[in-house]
Structure formats: structure tokens, C-alpha cells
Amino acid sequence: MFRYPGADGKSDGRQAAITFLSTGEIDHTRTSEADLAAATTLLDPAISLLRLRALQGGINLDFWEFINWIVVSHYWTFLAIVGQVSPTMYPPISSPYFPEPFTANFSHPKTYPTTNNIFINATLFHIYSTYLTNTILPILGIASPRIAALDDVNKLQPSNRTFLRTYVCQIRQWKDPFGAFFAVITSVYVFTTGPFNAIILIARYFETRNKDQGYLVTLLS
């Protein structure tokens, strides 16, 4: 889904929907030719630069196939990082207290099959890994490795992942006796040492000043 920018740099409300097949090609039955032409014209500067870079490596780049590979590979790779092999969608919460459409209702998940997972479907894995070795890596100037085909053993498996999250605790609770005593003593020391030293410094100043004045009076008399 592409949004057209307005004069202020924000979307002007127009959209162009580009739909792809699972194999990476554009689904022309569900994609309007007008939308495809408009999106291609809008992205023409980027398309020209990418094609020029690819031609330097002897590759005739299909921009939309390239975009599909980037998006699909990122999606399934990110899902694999969190230990999942199939997408799970959550409907938005329908409530006057949660008017935002992006607020998910986690109590009603909908899990989809692994049919289009490029790390499980052997046919899709071959398509996307071949595109990686024959197009992406040569454009980047990286040597293409040999990638083993998927089989019953060599395929992605779901796994458990642990998420670590740090946050500021705002729940008040009693400190242990030693910690509380140490905190009180430290606070008292900090808040009394500073003013006490300031008083001593001022007292020394006036004491020195009085001595100097007394010495001056003695000399004059």
C-alpha cells in the first residue's frame, strides 16, 4: 500500500495498492494497472538508481520483485527471531474506552497456517534463496554461498524465546533494616555536612577579619 505525498510532505489521502503472489510476482488480477503505473511513476527515481546499480553487476533488476523479496524475507525472518513459524493476528478492541483501531484484543488470537512460510515451504524457500544468491548478494558485491534445500529435518522449527524488559518500579515497599539505616545515615551526613562546612568557613572568615582589625588597631595606637 503506497500513499501519495502532498505538498507538505504528508499523505494527501490517495493510495495505490500493489498485491503480490506468494511466489513473488505481482498479482495482476487483484492489482489495478492504474495503481501499478502510478506507484511506478512515483518511485521512478529510486527504481532508476537500483536498476543502474544492478546493471553494473550484470543483473536486470525487476523492482517490484525486489520489493516483495525485501518485505517478505524481513517478515518471516523477524517472526523466526521471536520463535514463531506462523503469523498470529489479534482483532482490535471494540470498546468506547479503547477507540484507537490499533489496540489489540489479545484474548481472541487468530493463528494462520505455515503454508507461505519461506523457511518451511520448500518451493518458496528455493525461490527466495535463489533470488538472494543470484540477485541480492551480487548487487551488494558479496559472494553467494551454497544454501542447502529444505527437507523434513532441515527446516525452521518453533522455539521458545525469552523477552527481557526493564522498567522503573513505582510500587512503594519497605526497605530492609540495614538498607534503611544506611540510607538514613547517608542522607543525614549529606544534608548536614555541607551546611556545617559552610558555617565553619564563614566563622573562620569573620574570625580572621576581627584578628586583622585588632592587629591594625594595635599598630595605630
C-alpha positions as CSV (number, residue, x, y, z in Angstrom):
1,M,0.0,0.0,0.0
2,F,1.5,3.3,-1.1
3,R,0.3,6.7,0.0
4,Y,0.8,9.8,-2.2
5,P,2.6,12.7,-0.6
6,G,1.1,16.1,-0.6
7,A,2.7,19.5,-0.8
8,D,3.5,19.4,2.9
9,G,5.2,16.0,2.7
10,K,2.3,14.2,4.3
11,S,-0.2,11.9,2.6
12,D,-2.9,13.5,0.5
13,G,-5.3,10.6,1.1
14,R,-4.7,8.8,-2.2
15,Q,-3.4,5.2,-2.2
16,A,-2.1,2.7,-4.6
17,A,-2.5,-1.0,-3.6
18,I,0.0,-3.5,-5.0
19,T,-0.8,-7.2,-4.3
20,F,1.8,-10.0,-4.7
21,L,1.5,-13.7,-5.1
22,S,3.3,-16.0,-2.6
23,T,5.9,-16.7,-5.3
24,G,6.9,-13.0,-5.5
25,E,5.2,-11.9,-8.7
26,I,2.6,-9.1,-8.8
27,D,-1.0,-10.5,-8.7
28,H,-2.4,-8.7,-11.7
29,T,-5.9,-10.0,-11.0
30,R,-6.0,-8.1,-7.7
31,T,-3.8,-5.2,-8.6
32,S,-5.1,-2.3,-10.7
33,E,-2.9,-1.4,-13.7
34,A,-3.6,2.2,-12.9
35,D,-2.3,1.8,-9.3
36,L,0.8,-0.1,-10.6
37,A,1.6,2.6,-13.1
38,A,1.1,5.4,-10.6
39,A,3.3,3.7,-8.0
40,T,6.0,3.0,-10.5
41,T,5.9,6.7,-11.6
42,L,6.0,7.9,-8.0
43,L,9.1,5.7,-7.2
44,D,10.8,6.2,-10.6
45,P,13.9,7.9,-9.1
46,A,14.6,5.1,-6.7
47,I,13.8,2.5,-9.4
48,S,16.3,4.1,-11.7
49,L,19.1,4.1,-9.1
50,L,18.6,0.5,-8.2
51,R,18.5,-0.7,-11.8
52,L,21.7,1.3,-12.5
53,R,23.4,-0.4,-9.6
54,A,22.2,-3.8,-10.7
55,L,23.2,-3.3,-14.3
56,Q,26.8,-2.6,-13.1
57,G,26.8,-6.1,-11.8
58,G,25.2,-7.5,-15.0
59,I,21.8,-8.0,-13.4
60,N,18.5,-7.0,-14.9
61,L,16.6,-6.0,-11.8
62,D,12.8,-6.2,-11.5
63,F,12.0,-3.5,-8.9
64,W,8.7,-4.9,-7.7
65,E,10.1,-8.4,-7.3
66,F,12.9,-6.9,-5.4
67,I,10.5,-5.0,-3.1
68,N,8.5,-8.2,-2.5
69,W,11.7,-10.1,-1.6
70,I,12.7,-7.4,0.9
71,V,9.3,-7.2,2.7
72,V,8.6,-11.0,2.7
73,S,12.1,-12.0,3.8
74,H,12.1,-9.4,6.6
75,Y,8.6,-10.5,7.8
76,W,9.4,-14.2,8.1
77,T,12.9,-13.6,9.4
78,F,11.6,-11.3,12.2
79,L,8.9,-13.9,13.0
80,A,11.6,-16.6,13.2
81,I,13.7,-14.4,15.6
82,V,10.8,-14.5,18.1
83,G,10.5,-18.2,17.7
84,Q,7.3,-18.4,15.6
85,V,6.7,-20.1,12.3
86,S,3.1,-18.9,11.6
87,P,1.5,-15.5,12.0
88,T,-0.9,-14.7,14.8
89,M,-3.3,-11.8,14.4
90,Y,-5.3,-10.0,17.1
91,P,-8.5,-8.1,16.3
92,P,-8.8,-4.5,17.6
93,I,-10.7,-3.9,20.8
94,S,-14.2,-2.7,20.1
95,S,-15.0,-0.5,23.2
96,P,-15.8,3.1,23.8
97,Y,-12.8,3.1,26.3
98,F,-10.4,1.9,23.5
99,P,-11.3,4.0,20.4
100,E,-7.9,3.5,18.8
101,P,-8.1,0.9,16.0
102,F,-4.5,-0.4,16.8
103,T,-5.4,-1.5,20.3
104,A,-5.3,-5.3,20.1
105,N,-7.6,-7.7,21.8
106,F,-5.1,-10.3,23.0
107,S,-7.9,-12.6,24.3
108,H,-9.0,-13.6,20.8
109,P,-5.9,-14.5,18.7
110,K,-6.3,-15.9,15.2
111,T,-3.4,-18.2,14.1
112,Y,-2.7,-18.8,10.4
113,P,-1.1,-21.8,8.9
114,T,2.6,-22.1,7.9
115,T,1.7,-22.5,4.2
116,N,3.6,-19.4,3.0
117,N,6.5,-19.5,5.4
118,I,9.6,-19.3,3.2
119,F,11.6,-21.3,5.8
120,I,9.1,-24.2,5.8
121,N,7.6,-24.3,2.3
122,A,10.4,-25.9,0.2
123,T,9.2,-24.4,-3.0
124,L,9.1,-20.9,-1.7
125,F,12.4,-21.4,0.1
126,H,14.0,-22.3,-3.2
127,I,12.5,-19.2,-4.9
128,Y,13.6,-16.7,-2.2
129,S,17.0,-18.3,-1.6
130,T,17.8,-18.4,-5.3
131,Y,16.8,-14.7,-5.6
132,L,19.1,-14.0,-2.7
133,T,22.1,-15.7,-4.2
134,N,21.5,-14.6,-7.8
135,T,20.3,-11.0,-7.3
136,I,20.7,-9.6,-3.8
137,L,24.2,-10.7,-2.9
138,P,25.7,-9.9,-6.4
139,I,24.3,-6.4,-6.2
140,L,26.0,-5.9,-2.8
141,G,29.2,-7.4,-4.1
142,I,29.1,-10.4,-1.7
143,A,30.0,-13.9,-2.7
144,S,27.0,-16.2,-2.9
145,P,27.2,-19.2,-0.6
146,R,25.7,-22.7,-1.3
147,I,22.4,-23.0,0.5
148,A,21.0,-26.5,1.3
149,A,17.5,-27.3,0.3
150,L,14.7,-27.8,2.9
151,D,13.7,-31.3,3.9
152,D,12.0,-32.9,6.9
153,V,15.0,-32.2,9.1
154,N,16.4,-29.0,7.6
155,K,13.5,-26.6,8.2
156,L,12.6,-24.0,10.7
157,Q,11.0,-25.2,14.0
158,P,9.1,-23.1,16.5
159,S,11.0,-22.4,19.7
160,N,10.5,-20.5,23.0
161,R,12.0,-17.1,23.4
162,T,12.6,-15.0,26.5
163,F,12.0,-11.3,26.5
164,L,13.8,-9.1,28.9
165,R,12.2,-5.8,29.8
166,T,13.5,-3.1,32.1
167,Y,11.1,-0.6,33.7
168,V,11.0,1.9,36.6
169,C,9.3,0.4,39.6
170,Q,6.9,2.9,41.2
171,I,5.5,0.5,43.8
172,R,6.4,1.6,47.3
173,Q,7.7,-1.1,49.6
174,W,9.6,-1.3,52.9
175,K,13.4,-1.4,52.7
176,D,15.4,-4.0,54.7
177,P,16.6,-2.7,58.1
178,F,20.3,-2.4,57.2
179,G,19.5,-0.7,53.9
180,A,17.1,1.7,55.6
181,F,19.6,2.6,58.3
182,F,22.4,3.1,55.8
183,A,20.1,5.3,53.6
184,V,19.1,7.5,56.6
185,I,22.7,7.9,57.9
186,T,23.9,8.8,54.3
187,S,21.1,11.3,53.9
188,V,21.8,12.9,57.3
189,Y,25.5,13.1,56.5
190,V,25.0,14.7,53.1
191,F,22.4,17.3,54.3
192,T,24.4,18.3,57.4
193,T,28.0,18.2,56.3
194,G,27.5,20.8,53.6
195,P,25.8,23.5,55.7
196,F,28.1,22.7,58.7
197,N,31.2,23.3,56.5
198,A,29.7,26.5,55.1
199,I,29.1,27.8,58.7
200,I,32.7,26.9,59.7
201,L,34.0,28.7,56.6
202,I,32.0,31.9,57.4
203,A,33.1,31.7,61.1
204,R,36.7,31.5,60.1
205,Y,36.4,34.4,57.7
206,F,34.9,36.7,60.4
207,E,37.4,35.4,63.0
208,T,40.3,36.2,60.7
209,R,38.8,39.6,59.8
210,N,38.4,40.5,63.5
211,K,42.0,39.5,64.3
212,D,43.3,41.6,61.4
213,Q,41.3,44.6,62.6
214,G,42.6,44.2,66.2
215,Y,46.2,43.9,64.9
216,L,45.7,47.1,62.9
217,V,44.3,49.0,65.9
218,T,47.3,47.9,68.0
219,L,49.7,49.2,65.4
220,L,47.9,52.5,65.1
221,S,47.9,53.1,68.9
